[in-house]
Amino acid sequence: MDSLGSIGLFVRVAERLGFSAVARELGLSPSAVGKAVARLEERLGVRLFNRSTRTLALTAEGERFLERCRRILCEVEAAQQELRHAGERPQGRLKVSLPRHCGLFEQALSDFLLEYPEVELDLNFSDHLVDVIGDGFDVAIRAAPLQDSGLKQRRLGGFRRVLVGSPAYFQRHGRPAQPADLARHQCLHYRYPATGRLERWPLGNDDDTAPPALPSSVVCNSVEMRIFLALRGQGIACLPDFTVARQLEQGLLQTVLDPFTANAQGTVWMVWPPGRDLSPKVRAFLEFMAHRLFA
């Protein structure tokens, strides 16, 4: 801020070509203004003005510096104006990271844009665990256990992982009654992009026996692809219930082994960088999503 003040003082002197006029405007002595300019020149290692007893003129270096300084001050003024306006109504670019789970966010995001048309959403759908602060995200929505990252957090809601297949598939292959029956079925697996490991299906028993080894008919990192294959009768998939809520309601998919997945609960969180004050756009997004998702 000291450098910014020196730049502002230099621009005033350069535009008026005199210390006395600037001194009167700022309530300082001409010698104080002259010393401030001299300190700036010393810090920069270059002479900005040619001085004589009667005249003050910019050097060639001073001319170039003046041009840059004017741009800097204009940018600062524009930033201050933007912040002042931002306090009145949510607006500006909002960068959000979301998981690639279909069917949960689309309607809420569309409604948010209708409610806050001055907010520009920059949405990044990915199953990778992003660095919220390092990657410049304002908010991230995560459907995974949270680590102690120092981020602020808010719970959005819960979900259950279910095993689903189409009626046609079960008609051809039968419905598994026990987890061990899955060894004879086509299983559609999810691979975590960060670790390369397959997602473990929630088939734990009360007696703590290990879950059965499952055939890997298809392995991919796409929720949408596994839903598509399940709808086509090409296997059983393990999915968050909200991603297939519509298909289950319409009878296009059916759940199996529900007693074994009853405790397969998950939580969706919103996280954001710590700070004392939230910008209006971030606060509006947090409140809107908290009341719309899982409502």
C-alpha positions as semicolon CSV with decimal commas, in nm:
position;residue;x (nm);y (nm);z (nm)
1;M;0,000;0,000;0,000
2;D;0,298;0,235;0,060
3;S;0,407;0,176;-0,300
4;L;0,055;0,242;-0,422
5;G;0,049;0,571;-0,231
6;S;0,382;0,670;-0,386
7;I;0,248;0,590;-0,733
8;G;-0,061;0,805;-0,673
9;L;0,154;1,093;-0,552
10;F;0,386;1,061;-0,854
11;V;0,092;1,071;-1,096
12;R;-0,045;1,385;-0,929
13;V;0,292;1,562;-0,952
14;A;0,344;1,449;-1,313
15;E;0,002;1,574;-1,421
16;R;0,043;1,913;-1,249
17;L;0,420;1,944;-1,305
18;G;0,468;2,104;-0,968
19;F;0,512;2,013;-0,603
20;S;0,328;2,315;-0,462
21;A;-0,010;2,243;-0,629
22;V;-0,006;1,881;-0,511
23;A;0,104;1,989;-0,163
24;R;-0,198;2,224;-0,136
25;E;-0,439;1,949;-0,248
26;L;-0,304;1,703;0,006
27;G;-0,240;1,944;0,290
28;L;0,134;1,884;0,287
29;S;0,439;2,103;0,248
30;P;0,606;2,123;-0,094
31;S;0,926;1,987;0,058
32;A;0,741;1,679;0,190
33;V;0,603;1,607;-0,158
34;G;0,947;1,660;-0,312
35;K;1,109;1,423;-0,062
36;A;0,844;1,159;-0,128
37;V;0,915;1,172;-0,502
38;A;1,290;1,158;-0,433
39;R;1,244;0,845;-0,221
40;L;1,047;0,683;-0,504
41;E;1,324;0,766;-0,751
42;E;1,583;0,621;-0,513
43;R;1,381;0,302;-0,470
44;L;1,343;0,265;-0,848
45;G;1,701;0,360;-0,920
46;V;1,601;0,606;-1,195
47;R;1,534;0,979;-1,226
48;L;1,167;1,052;-1,304
49;F;1,185;1,435;-1,324
50;N;1,433;1,690;-1,449
51;R;1,431;1,974;-1,195
52;S;1,542;2,336;-1,209
53;T;1,462;2,635;-0,995
54;R;1,165;2,723;-1,217
55;T;1,059;2,411;-1,406
56;L;0,979;2,047;-1,346
57;A;0,969;1,809;-1,644
58;L;0,932;1,434;-1,683
59;T;1,228;1,237;-1,808
60;A;1,181;0,973;-2,079
61;E;1,176;0,709;-1,804
62;G;0,922;0,919;-1,614
63;E;0,695;0,933;-1,920
64;R;0,696;0,553;-1,952
65;F;0,643;0,508;-1,579
66;L;0,353;0,754;-1,581
67;E;0,174;0,554;-1,851
68;R;0,205;0,233;-1,649
69;C;0,106;0,402;-1,324
70;R;-0,212;0,542;-1,475
71;R;-0,314;0,193;-1,584
72;I;-0,239;0,056;-1,236
73;L;-0,452;0,321;-1,068
74;C;-0,736;0,260;-1,314
75;E;-0,727;-0,111;-1,234
76;V;-0,733;-0,040;-0,861
77;E;-1,030;0,193;-0,903
78;A;-1,212;-0,066;-1,114
79;A;-1,147;-0,332;-0,849
80;Q;-1,281;-0,106;-0,576
81;Q;-1,591;-0,029;-0,781
82;E;-1,646;-0,400;-0,842
83;L;-1,622;-0,479;-0,472
84;R;-1,858;-0,197;-0,381
85;H;-2,116;-0,319;-0,631
86;A;-2,065;-0,680;-0,525
87;G;-2,181;-0,585;-0,178
88;E;-2,516;-0,478;-0,316
89;R;-2,613;-0,794;-0,504
90;P;-2,445;-1,128;-0,584
91;Q;-2,260;-1,094;-0,912
92;G;-1,940;-1,191;-1,089
93;R;-1,767;-1,518;-1,167
94;L;-1,823;-1,808;-0,927
95;K;-1,597;-2,110;-0,974
96;V;-1,748;-2,434;-0,841
97;S;-1,618;-2,792;-0,836
98;L;-1,880;-3,070;-0,840
99;P;-1,869;-3,450;-0,860
100;R;-1,983;-3,615;-1,180
101;H;-2,297;-3,760;-1,023
102;C;-2,586;-3,697;-1,259
103;G;-2,938;-3,608;-1,157
104;L;-2,870;-3,410;-0,840
105;F;-2,731;-3,071;-0,937
106;E;-2,874;-2,979;-1,277
107;Q;-3,212;-2,842;-1,171
108;A;-3,073;-2,655;-0,871
109;L;-2,794;-2,493;-1,075
110;S;-3,038;-2,386;-1,344
111;D;-3,269;-2,234;-1,084
112;F;-2,976;-2,056;-0,918
113;L;-2,891;-1,885;-1,247
114;L;-3,252;-1,774;-1,286
115;E;-3,251;-1,634;-0,933
116;Y;-2,910;-1,465;-0,966
117;P;-2,860;-1,375;-1,335
118;E;-2,561;-1,152;-1,257
119;V;-2,356;-1,446;-1,127
120;E;-2,142;-1,621;-1,389
121;L;-2,108;-1,989;-1,298
122;D;-1,780;-2,161;-1,389
123;L;-1,862;-2,528;-1,325
124;N;-1,602;-2,805;-1,314
125;F;-1,752;-3,156;-1,300
126;S;-1,486;-3,407;-1,202
127;D;-1,436;-3,707;-0,976
128;H;-1,085;-3,587;-0,895
129;L;-1,036;-3,434;-0,551
130;V;-0,946;-3,077;-0,644
131;D;-0,729;-2,839;-0,442
132;V;-0,998;-2,585;-0,355
133;I;-0,762;-2,305;-0,259
134;G;-0,475;-2,387;-0,493
135;D;-0,701;-2,429;-0,797
136;G;-0,894;-2,110;-0,724
137;F;-1,237;-2,258;-0,650
138;D;-1,489;-2,052;-0,456
139;V;-1,691;-2,358;-0,352
140;A;-1,659;-2,735;-0,394
141;I;-1,933;-2,994;-0,352
142;R;-1,808;-3,336;-0,247
143;A;-1,980;-3,670;-0,203
144;A;-1,692;-3,824;-0,011
145;P;-1,563;-3,834;0,348
146;L;-1,395;-3,505;0,437
147;Q;-1,037;-3,482;0,555
148;D;-0,916;-3,222;0,800
149;S;-0,811;-2,970;0,535
150;G;-0,889;-2,648;0,720
151;L;-1,170;-2,571;0,476
152;K;-1,505;-2,444;0,594
153;Q;-1,780;-2,702;0,545
154;R;-2,157;-2,743;0,543
155;R;-2,360;-3,063;0,517
156;L;-2,603;-3,075;0,227
157;G;-2,765;-3,413;0,281
158;G;-2,723;-3,788;0,284
159;F;-2,760;-4,066;0,031
160;R;-2,741;-4,445;0,011
161;R;-2,545;-4,661;-0,229
162;V;-2,767;-4,920;-0,398
163;L;-2,720;-5,214;-0,635
164;V;-2,940;-5,182;-0,941
165;G;-3,023;-5,368;-1,260
166;S;-3,301;-5,368;-1,516
167;P;-3,609;-5,597;-1,497
168;A;-3,500;-5,754;-1,827
169;Y;-3,158;-5,839;-1,685
170;F;-3,306;-6,004;-1,375
171;Q;-3,554;-6,196;-1,592
172;R;-3,264;-6,345;-1,791
173;H;-3,013;-6,397;-1,510
174;G;-3,222;-6,416;-1,191
175;R;-3,210;-6,192;-0,886
176;P;-2,918;-6,241;-0,646
177;A;-3,040;-6,331;-0,298
178;Q;-2,698;-6,329;-0,128
179;P;-2,378;-6,137;-0,200
180;A;-2,212;-6,463;-0,305
181;D;-2,465;-6,491;-0,589
182;L;-2,302;-6,190;-0,760
183;A;-2,016;-6,416;-0,870
184;R;-2,252;-6,543;-1,143
185;H;-2,358;-6,194;-1,256
186;Q;-2,221;-5,921;-1,478
187;C;-2,091;-5,647;-1,249
188;L;-2,035;-5,288;-1,366
189;H;-1,754;-5,133;-1,162
190;Y;-1,632;-4,782;-1,093
191;R;-1,258;-4,701;-1,089
192;Y;-1,139;-4,409;-0,877
193;P;-0,946;-4,173;-1,108
194;A;-0,707;-4,059;-0,835
195;T;-0,597;-4,403;-0,711
196;G;-0,692;-4,638;-0,993
197;R;-0,865;-4,867;-0,743
198;L;-1,208;-5,018;-0,790
199;E;-1,487;-4,891;-0,569
200;R;-1,571;-5,149;-0,306
201;W;-1,934;-5,255;-0,311
202;P;-2,117;-5,230;0,025
203;L;-2,168;-5,601;0,088
204;G;-2,034;-5,639;0,440
205;N;-2,209;-5,890;0,665
206;D;-2,293;-5,863;1,032
207;D;-2,049;-6,145;1,106
208;D;-1,761;-5,939;0,956
209;T;-1,695;-6,192;0,682
210;A;-1,510;-6,054;0,381
211;P;-1,725;-5,952;0,083
212;P;-1,718;-6,191;-0,211
213;A;-1,485;-6,143;-0,507
214;L;-1,688;-5,989;-0,788
215;P;-1,644;-6,038;-1,162
216;S;-1,539;-5,726;-1,352
217;S;-1,760;-5,732;-1,657
218;V;-1,708;-5,356;-1,714
219;V;-1,477;-5,109;-1,539
220;C;-1,506;-4,733;-1,601
221;N;-1,500;-4,397;-1,425
222;S;-1,839;-4,277;-1,550
223;V;-2,166;-4,278;-1,358
224;E;-2,356;-4,211;-1,679
225;M;-2,206;-4,507;-1,863
226;R;-2,287;-4,753;-1,586
227;I;-2,645;-4,627;-1,568
228;F;-2,676;-4,664;-1,945
229;L;-2,545;-5,021;-1,940
230;A;-2,770;-5,113;-1,648
231;L;-3,074;-4,974;-1,831
232;R;-2,976;-5,181;-2,137
233;G;-2,980;-5,497;-1,927
234;Q;-2,605;-5,547;-1,938
235;G;-2,528;-5,586;-1,572
236;I;-2,564;-5,475;-1,210
237;A;-2,415;-5,143;-1,096
238;C;-2,348;-4,992;-0,754
239;L;-2,461;-4,628;-0,756
240;P;-2,567;-4,343;-0,524
241;D;-2,946;-4,359;-0,498
242;F;-2,997;-4,001;-0,617
243;T;-2,831;-4,077;-0,951
244;V;-3,099;-4,334;-1,037
245;A;-3,398;-4,198;-0,843
246;R;-3,598;-4,127;-1,160
247;Q;-3,522;-4,468;-1,316
248;L;-3,619;-4,647;-0,994
249;E;-3,945;-4,450;-0,969
250;Q;-4,033;-4,537;-1,328
251;G;-3,948;-4,903;-1,280
252;L;-3,670;-4,893;-1,538
253;L;-3,425;-5,014;-1,273
254;Q;-3,472;-5,222;-0,960
255;T;-3,261;-5,259;-0,646
256;V;-3,128;-5,591;-0,518
257;L;-2,963;-5,707;-0,195
258;D;-3,117;-5,415;-0,006
259;P;-3,062;-5,574;0,341
260;F;-2,688;-5,574;0,270
261;T;-2,672;-5,212;0,149
262;A;-2,902;-5,057;0,410
263;N;-2,606;-4,911;0,600
264;A;-2,416;-4,792;0,293
265;Q;-2,471;-4,427;0,376
266;G;-2,285;-4,128;0,233
267;T;-2,291;-3,753;0,282
268;V;-2,271;-3,462;0,039
269;W;-2,078;-3,159;0,165
270;M;-2,008;-2,806;0,051
271;V;-1,660;-2,675;0,132
272;W;-1,499;-2,337;0,074
273;P;-1,180;-2,149;0,169
274;P;-1,168;-2,012;0,523
275;G;-1,211;-1,643;0,580
276;R;-1,399;-1,406;0,803
277;D;-1,633;-1,264;0,541
278;L;-1,804;-1,445;0,256
279;S;-1,864;-1,256;-0,067
280;P;-2,233;-1,208;-0,155
281;K;-2,210;-1,452;-0,449
282;V;-2,060;-1,730;-0,235
283;R;-2,306;-1,673;0,048
284;A;-2,599;-1,678;-0,196
285;F;-2,477;-2,003;-0,354
286;L;-2,426;-2,177;-0,019
287;E;-2,771;-2,081;0,109
288;F;-2,945;-2,165;-0,218
289;M;-2,791;-2,512;-0,249
290;A;-2,847;-2,589;0,118
291;H;-3,220;-2,532;0,074
292;R;-3,263;-2,687;-0,270
293;L;-3,058;-3,005;-0,275
294;F;-3,208;-3,300;-0,087
295;A;-3,513;-3,084;-0,011
